[in-house]
Amino acid sequence: MTTAVVTGLGVVAPNGLGTEDFWKATLDGRDGIGQITRFDPAPYAAKRAGEVLDFDSSEHISVRLLPQTDISTRFALAAADWALVDAEVKPSAHIDYDMSVVTSNAFGGFEFTHRELRKLWSKGPEHVSVYESFAWFYAVNTGQISIRHGMRGPSKALVAEQAGGLDAIGHARRTIRQGVGLVVTGGVDSALDPWGWAAQLSGGRVSATAYQPFDVNASGYIPGEGGAILVVEELAAARRRGTGQVYGAITGYASTFDPAPGSSRPPALRRAIELALADAGLTPTQVDVVFADAAGDSALDLQEAEALSAVFGPSGVPVTAPKALTGRLYSGGGPLDVVAALLSIRDSVIPATANVDEVPADYRIDLVRGEPRYQTVSHALVLARGKWGFNAAIVISALGD
């Protein structure tokens, strides 16, 4: 059986630029959520977000490329560069058709396209950038990474809101199994301009106060921006090229879709979990930690808690949601949790969930709070749910287990 392993990580997160900075912030409980600074949030009901504050696009993107790209694409290009460096991969040393790119994006180039629409309305069509033809598009991150590194293998772009990033990684594993040697994969998102912010608030799940997943006072989530890009390789190919590290293997993946509202059928998250575990060849007792979707909405949190209790038993597995420190990053959220899961395996530690004071007793979950929990982690389950019914689950395992 072909084994897909992760050999490189690149992170752009509200609480850390680069993998190790993000990881230290996560273990230390350093919050990346604050008052919005990119525009004046005073007229809006919610005013806090997980912004990436210290990212200087000019340090990562050429002068020629800057006018062509939205901030989300700049995040993706920088994270991909960091992941390739981390994996010690030089794309020029590989066959171009043996390298693929599979990313996810939930918003496209929101900030870019809204700026161009303002030009259209206020100045006229002759002032709209020619790059509007592609900079807004959901597939632009896949395309720009592919062009930048000469990766011409079969590539994809997936759209499934918060679940999309895990779907991208699952598809990357499928691409490896189909014979491609290396895939750059993951997801990033950003929609922190006034129009993008209004669009997020219209969904009705954004909290005006705090992001407290699984808490008795949960009132919604705080949006964020950023995400993670990973290098995934076939294990034998990675060893042949002499890779110095393997963070872990992608051993299980599944996606499901919820029934229509009002249906008598249950939500499909539990089935996604069970299918992913079956794909990995694991029993529930072998899972050491679950990185939860953690919607921050009391009804959705209860749904997830019930699915976890049904599969693992009441408080049967440690559960964590480090995204409480970054906000929900849409397509970037799942890949960032996968990074955290891989580092949990590496360092034998489960990060704590911030901002949670009291978990309702009927949730029956063992939520890691307060301080990180130090223990061996061999298998981690990562979950993500997207609005309108998307569910995705990935199992990450220590190599050799």
Secondary structure, DSSP 8 states (H G I E B T S, - for coil): ---EEEEEEEEEETTEESHHHHHHHHHHT---EEE--SS--TTSS--EEE---S--GGGTS-TTTGGG--HHHHHHHHHHHHHHHHTT--GGGS-GGGEEEEEE-SS-SHHHHHHHHHHHHHT-GGGS-TTHHHHTSTTHHHHHHHHHHT--S--EEE--GGGHHHHHHHHHHHHHHTT-SEEEEEEEE---SHHHHHHHHTTS-B-SS---TT-TT---B-BB-EEEEEEEEEHHHHHHTT-S---EEEEEEEEEE---TT-SS--SHHHHHHHHHHHHT--GGG--EEE----S-HHHHHHHHHHHHHHH-TT-SEEE-GGGGT-B-GGGHHHHHHHHHHHHHHHTEE--BTT-----GGG--EE-BSS-EE---SEEEEEEEETTTEEEEEEEE-TT-
